[in-house]
Amino acid sequence: MKIAEVMTRDVELTSPDATLQQAAKTMAEDDLGFLPVGENDRMVGMITDRDIAIRAVAKGRDPTTTKVREVMTDRVLYCFEDEDVDKAAESMSREQIRRLPSRA
């Protein structure tokens, strides 16, 4: 089975210049635990609800002024649509990640 057969295609993105409050609101409205961060038609990072809680709120950062880029994970691992699901699952296990964006 290929990634294209199991992937989610309608993905919500956020900007690295969005505030944490804006990102959290999108997550709450769409019941998401993470958002890919995109800039200039390129994925530049990921932000999770845990990033917001641990890297910002726990450190006393203001969610109305702190930008996504300040707490996002900028190391983006991804797979390709034509890649086998088993290969992607192995990569996810090895890297200890739960979500893997796909590129065409």
C-alpha positions as CSV (number, residue, x, y, z in Angstrom):
1,M,0.0,0.0,0.0
2,K,1.2,3.5,-0.9
3,I,1.1,6.7,1.3
4,A,-1.3,8.3,-1.3
5,E,-3.9,5.7,-0.4
6,V,-3.9,6.5,3.4
7,M,-2.9,10.2,3.7
8,T,-5.1,13.1,4.6
9,R,-5.2,15.6,1.8
10,D,-7.2,18.6,3.1
11,V,-4.6,19.8,5.7
12,E,-4.9,23.0,7.7
13,L,-1.7,25.1,7.8
14,T,-0.6,28.0,9.9
15,S,1.9,30.8,9.3
16,P,5.1,31.1,11.3
17,D,4.1,34.7,12.0
18,A,0.7,33.6,13.5
19,T,0.4,34.0,17.2
20,L,0.2,31.0,19.4
21,Q,-3.3,32.0,20.3
22,Q,-4.3,32.0,16.6
23,A,-2.7,28.5,16.2
24,A,-4.4,27.2,19.3
25,K,-7.8,28.5,18.2
26,T,-7.4,26.7,14.8
27,M,-6.4,23.5,16.6
28,A,-9.4,23.8,18.9
29,E,-11.9,24.6,16.1
30,D,-10.7,21.7,14.0
31,D,-9.9,19.3,16.9
32,L,-6.3,19.0,15.9
33,G,-3.2,18.2,17.9
34,F,-0.7,19.7,15.5
35,L,-0.5,22.1,12.5
36,P,2.1,22.1,9.7
37,V,3.7,25.6,9.4
38,G,4.0,26.9,5.9
39,E,5.7,29.9,4.4
40,N,6.1,30.8,0.7
41,D,4.6,27.5,-0.5
42,R,7.1,25.6,1.6
43,M,6.7,23.7,4.9
44,V,9.0,25.2,7.4
45,G,8.0,23.4,10.6
46,M,5.3,21.9,12.7
47,I,3.6,23.1,15.9
48,T,1.8,20.8,18.3
49,D,-0.4,21.5,21.3
50,R,2.4,20.1,23.4
51,D,4.8,22.7,21.9
52,I,2.4,25.5,22.9
53,A,2.0,24.0,26.4
54,I,5.7,23.2,27.2
55,R,7.7,25.6,25.1
56,A,5.5,28.6,25.7
57,V,2.8,28.5,28.4
58,A,4.9,26.6,31.0
59,K,7.7,29.3,30.4
60,G,5.3,32.2,30.9
61,R,5.3,33.3,27.3
62,D,2.3,35.4,26.2
63,P,0.3,33.5,23.6
64,T,-1.2,36.7,22.2
65,T,2.2,38.0,21.2
66,T,4.5,34.9,20.9
67,K,4.8,33.8,17.3
68,V,4.5,30.2,16.1
69,R,8.1,30.4,14.7
70,E,9.4,31.0,18.3
71,V,8.3,27.6,19.6
72,M,7.7,25.4,16.5
73,T,9.7,22.4,15.6
74,D,11.7,23.3,12.5
75,R,13.1,19.9,11.7
76,V,10.6,18.6,9.3
77,L,10.7,14.9,8.3
78,Y,8.5,13.8,5.5
79,C,7.7,11.0,3.1
80,F,6.5,10.8,-0.5
81,E,3.1,9.9,-1.8
82,D,4.5,7.0,-3.8
83,E,6.4,5.6,-0.8
84,D,5.3,2.3,0.8
85,V,3.3,2.7,4.0
86,D,5.6,0.1,5.7
87,K,8.7,2.1,4.8
88,A,7.1,5.3,6.2
89,A,6.1,3.4,9.4
90,E,9.6,2.2,9.9
91,S,10.9,5.8,9.6
92,M,8.3,7.0,12.1
93,S,9.3,4.3,14.5
94,R,13.0,4.9,14.2
95,E,12.6,8.7,14.6
96,Q,9.9,8.3,17.3
97,I,7.4,10.5,15.6
98,R,3.6,10.2,15.3
99,R,2.9,12.3,12.2
100,L,4.7,12.4,8.9
101,P,3.8,15.0,6.2
102,S,3.9,13.9,2.6
103,R,5.3,15.5,-0.5
104,A,4.1,14.9,-4.0
